[in-house]
Amino acid sequence: MKKNNHMVGICATVFVLMVIGVVWYLLFGYRIVPRLKLNETSKVQADKPLLDISNIDEAYDAILNKSTNNFIGSHPIDESFLGWFTGNYSVEAVENIAAYAELDNADIWYDVSGSSIHVLWYNYCAQTGLQDSIDERIVEKKCDSSYQTVLTFTGDFSLAEGVGTTSYFHSVGDDLTQCIDGTLLNEMNASDITVVNNECTYSTRGTPLVGKDYLFRADPKTAENLKVMGTDVVGLANNHVYDYGSVGLLDTLENVQKLDLPVIGAGKNIKEASEPIYFIANGKKIAIVAATQIERSTKYTKEATEDSPGVLKTLHPEKYLSAIAQAKKNADYVICFVHWGTEGTHQYGVDQYTLAKSFVEAGADAIIGGHTHCLQGVDMIQGVPVYYSLGNFYFSQESEMPSDYDTAMTQLIIESDGSIQTKLVPCHFSAGKLSLVKEQSQFQQIIGDVNSYSDHAKLDENGYLVEQ
């Protein structure tokens, strides 16, 4: 009995020591072993003397009372948030950040913690039950690499009935893998985020618009092929999503959302149509927001209102510019996915350039365009990459099989240092099949063609966009 009592006493002592050790580590250990330190790729530059921070109270005071609105990402940062941050990271992390509190640069949050201030605020709200403070659509995305986030964008995709490409799709047993080659599908599915411009309705209902030349309606079950392509976001800001009126559009919204795929650029009302989709990936928050300039002279496709469904339009860009600016307040990157230009014209128009410039001024970090059914040029406006049109992806307008055509995807690569690289991924369509271009001469031919359509930027031999 004495031996058992002795063992119980030893166990109790060990347990108490363990508890003391854990408490000590939580209170003081972070000072000795912080989770993360300022990394070597930091973009924060000490262009003014750092604040002299000697304790946690001074750190809190600096962040709460001396930092700029940009520094805190326009979020209502308070002592509760800083307490949460300290508990999840360290006292030293807070002191490192506070030393930069007078700089108009929020990058220090990411450099110290591995998450931007926008992501930190989201995590804080989610973990403390303040979800009501987040009025946004947010998807957390696990990336293949912790150093890069890869986003892939395609041009026009449609499986509308009565056209040549869909007839071929039916002839191969409704198997999209027989229409888009495996290498290309693997590339799309391997991307961290894939965005597709869906240029048709998914419905069996609705009334066809009177007077419109081309009307595209697909069997709702074919929407499942968006998943085959690894789609993460469905762009609906185009001039065919309303081909069968509000009923067709509402059915499309429902059938796509049944697949747990978010849509952008269209909605049950203007609020929904204007909403970005946000992704949290590798500690950064990315917004994608869509709109259509088309139609420019007719009014077949309705713009959404406060109480009626439709698309977000940007022929007169005020609403879209507002959506871009609002997204910029809540995200580290804003990508514009826009439907614009003149069909069948490789040269982008002055109207496209003017709109692109206004998007950049509103806060766009990249602009990806479509609609023209052919490839257009590339641009760089104030350091922001612009791809004016990716042309058709898997798409046709007539009952006959379309002639062979070149197309492409665009990939945006967000690096861990915050920089963005972009590249064109050439593809080719022939006889019902879409393939990734592998043969070097054909690859260079498509790169050369796009460069010939471009004025202020070009693609290098590997397809990466560079300023001229």
Number of C-alpha atoms within 10 A of each C-alpha: 6 7 8 9 10 11 12 12 12 12 12 12 12 12 12 12 12 12 12 12 13 13 12 12 14 14 13 13 15 19 14 11 12 15 15 14 14 17 14 8 10 15 16 16 11 10 7 9 10 14 18 13 19 10 12 15 10 16 26 21 15 21 24 18 12 15 20 17 14 14 21 21 20 13 16 11 15 12 12 11 16 18 15 16 19 17 13 15 17 25 23 22 24 23 24 21 24 27 22 29 26 18 23 14 19 24 23 26 25 24 24 22 24 21 21 25 28 25 24 21 22 20 17 19 16 14 11 11 10 12 14 9 13 13 7 14 12 17 15 12 14 14 17 13 11 12 13 20 22 21 19 25 25 28 30 26 19 26 29 24 17 17 19 20 26 23 18 19 19 13 11 12 9 15 14 22 17 16 21 20 14 15 13 19 18 13 15 23 18 17 22 21 23 21 26 24 28 27 28 29 34 29 22 15 14 18 13 16 15 10 7 10 7 12 20 23 26 20 13 18 11 15 23 13 15 20 13 15 21 20 22 21 22 23 28 33 34 29 24 23 29 33 25 26 21 20 18 23 28 22 19 26 23 15 20 21 14 12 12 12 15 19 28 25 30 33 26 19 18 22 16 20 27 25 25 26 20 21 22 22 22 23 21 22 24 25 24 25 27 34 30 29 22 23 19 14 7 8 10 17 23 20 21 23 17 10 10 14 24 27 31 33 30 23 19 11 17 12 16 25 21 15 22 27 18 16 26 20 16 23 21 22 22 28 24 24 26 31 30 27 28 17 12 13 15 22 21 22 14 10 14 19 16 10 19 27 17 15 25 24 15 19 22 26 23 24 26 25 30 27 27 24 24 23 29 27 24 30 26 22 19 10 13 17 27 25 26 30 33 28 27 26 27 23 25 24 18 12 13 12 18 17 10 13 17 22 29 26 24 23 23 23 20 21 15 20 16 18 10 19 15 22 21 25 23 22 20 20 22 14 14 21 18 24 20 21 21 12 8 9 10 15 19 18 13 22 23 17 15 21 20 15 19 22 15 13 19 23 23 16 12 12 21 17 22 18 15 11
